[in-house]
Amino acid sequence: MAAGKIEEFSINAWPSLQTILMDGWLLRFADGYTKRSNSISPLYEGGKQTFSEKIALCEDIYDKAGQPVIFKITPFIHPELEPLLEARGYKTIEPSLVMELDDLSSVPEPDSRFELRLTPSVSEEWVNRLISMNGMSERDGRTTMKLFERPLMRTGFFTLYDGHTPVACGLGVANEEYVGLFDIVTHPDHRGRGCGEQLLRHILRWAREGGANKSYLMVLKDNPPANRLYEKLNYRTIYEYSYRKRV
């Protein structure tokens, strides 16, 4: 599948609370939680406005919303856009990889000593686990609840247990033949024991049983442990992206 299609899937899989489509650019808002849900994705070019005019209009809209102005930079944007952002004081942050696994059947079955608990809808219990495992704020946890109140695609909220102890959690969103993986996190006290890998094996089995045969995910470029895990499971980088934030 073309990388652009995966970009489209990822936008749909991770929702925002409000969106504005402005002359081919998608502006997303979600109370500031995650750059994915609070940034501008220049999807295509249209209309007669110049890039400078559109950037200025975005700045005005985000300033009025009380949110920082952040652009998502992918290989699909117009080549003239990034130099303009640089000249206006936007600096690159969070270089990241989009990775694809093109055959779910290649993933080994999970270890039976771990138990998986799955719910098809978001719950306060699952969000509280996410808060405790990745150190996010209570406010961001509540935003997560709002983002996934009514998922429009097949979504699973997963917790991996070792006995009675929750050790990892994450979510999967399936769309057509793909499943996207998001918020994969292991509790700090249980890292280095293979819990993350077991969680991924469980999620990918759930996706495969539901008809998916491929997967994608996004990960920070500067995250060697996660990158090694994904490569072990045969994920391969298909494109890179970053954000530009006004400073």
N, C-alpha and C positions, 0 to 999 in steps of 0.2 A: 504494500500500500504506500502511496505517496506520503512523504513526510507532512505535507500540508494537510492531508486528511486527519492525521493523528493530532495535529495542532487544533483542528476543528473539534475533534472528539474531546480533547482535554479541556477546551473552553466549555463545552456542554456538560462535561462530567463534573466539573468543579463550579458550582453556581455562584452567583452574587445576589445581593439583595435588590439592586437596582441597576439597570443598564440604559445607556443612551447610544444609539447608532447615529453617528454624525459624519455624513459625507464619506462613508466607507471606513470610519474608525469607530471601534467599539470601546465605549467608556464604561467601566464597571465600578461599583461601589458596594462595600460591605462593612461599614463601620471601621474600616482600617485593618481588618484581620486578613492577612495574607496578601502578598502582592498580586497573586493570581486573580483575586477578586476585587482588587482596588487599583487597577492600572488601565492603561490605554493600549489597545491592540490595533495597530494600523493594518486592517485586513485587506483593503483594496482602495484604489484611488478613484475619485469621482467628483463631479462638480467643477466649479471654476475657482475655488479658493486655493490660494498658495499654501505650501506647507507652513510657512511662517504665520499666516493668518490662522490656520487650523491649530497650530501649537498655542498661539496666544488665546484662542477661544477655549481650548482645553484647560489652560492655566486658570482662566477666569472661572470656569465651571468648578474645578476642583478647589480653588481658593474659597469660593462661596460655600462649598460643601464642608469646608474645614479639614480637608484631607491633602496630603502631599501629592504633588504631581509626579507620576511614575509612568514611564513608557516601557512596554515590553518589546525587546529587540530580538527579532527572529530572522532567519535567512530569507523570509518572505516579504520583508518591508522594502520600500523603495530605497535605492542606494543613496539618494540625496538627503534622506531624513536624518540619519545619524550624525553627519557633520553639522547639520543645523542645530541639533540638540546639544552637541558638544560646544558649539559657539555660544549657546544660551546658558551654559553653566551646568548642564546635566552630566553627571558622572556615572560611569558603569559600576553596577553593584551586582553581586550574587551570580557570577557566571555559572551556568547550569547545563546539564546534559539531558536530552530526551533519549531514552533507551527503549529498545524494542526486543521482545522475545517472540520469534516467529513460529514457535511450535510448542504449545503447552504440554504435549504428550512427552516431551523430553525431560520434564521436571519429575524428579523422584517423588514417590508417595511420602507423606509426612510420617514422622516417628510416632508410634502409638503411645509412647509414654507421656506425650502432651495431649491435653484436651482442648478442643476448640469450641467456643461458644459464639453463636452467630445470631444476630437479629436483623430483619430486613428493614427496620426503621431506627432512626437515631433515638437514643434514650439518655436521660440524665446520668444514669449509671455509667454508660460507655463514655460520655463526655468527661465525667469526673476522672475516669481512668486515664483518658488522654491528657487531661490537665496535669495529673500527678506524674505521668511518665515523661512528658516532654517539657514541663516547666512553663506551659502557657498560662496566661492570666485567666482569672475567672470571667472577665469581660469577653475575652476571645473565645472562651468555652461556650458562653451563651450565644455568641455570634454563630459558632459552629452549629448549635442547635437550630438556629433560625435558618441557616443555609440549607440544612438537610431535612427540614420539617416535612416536605412533600417531594421526595425525589421522583423525577420523571423517567428515570432509567433504573434498571435492575441494580440495586445497591445492597451491599452487605456490610455490616458493622461487626468487626471481628475482635475477639479477645482470646489470647492463648493462655492456657493455665498449665502450670506445673503443680499437680496436686490441687490444693485449694488456693494457690497463689497466682494472681494474674501477673504475667511476665512480659507480655507484648500485646500491642493492639494496632489496628489499622482498618482501612476501608477499601473496598473494591467497587468499581462502577463499570458495569458491562453495557456495551453498546455495539450492536451487530456482532462481528466476529472478535472484537477486542474487549479486553478488560483493562481498565486503568487502575493503578495502585496509588493510594494517597495516604499521607499521615502514618506511614509505617514507623513504629517506634517501639523500642525495647526499654523496659524499666531500667534505670541506671544500676540498680543492685543486681541485675541479672544479665548484663551485657557480657559478651565473650563466651557464651555457653551455647550458641547456635539457636537461640530462641527466635531471632529475626528470620532466619532461614526456614525454621519450622512453620512460622506464621505465613510466610510467603507460599510455602508448599500447600498449606491448607487453603489459602485464598485462591490459588491457581487451580486447585482441584475443584473447588466450588464453581469457579468460572467455566472450567472445562465441562463439568456436569450440566451446566446451563446452556451449553452450545458454543461458547467462545473457544477459539483455538489460537489466539495470539494475545499478547499483552504489551502494555507500554507503561512507563513511569518517568517521573522527573526527579532529578537528584542534583544537589550542589556538586559542582566540579571538584571543589576542595573538600571532599568527604571520602577519603580513601577506604575506610572500613565498609561503608555502604556500597561503594563502587566495586570493591572486591567481591562482595556477596552477590551483587547482581550479575557480575561477569561469570561467577561460578555457576549461576543458574542459566547461563547462555544469553543474557541480555547483552545487546550491542548498541553502541551509540549511533543514532541516525541523524541527529543534528544538535546544535547547541543554541542556547539563548541566554539572554541576560536582561537586566533592567537598567534603565537610565533614570536617575532621580535628580531633581533640581536641588542644588545646594547653594 
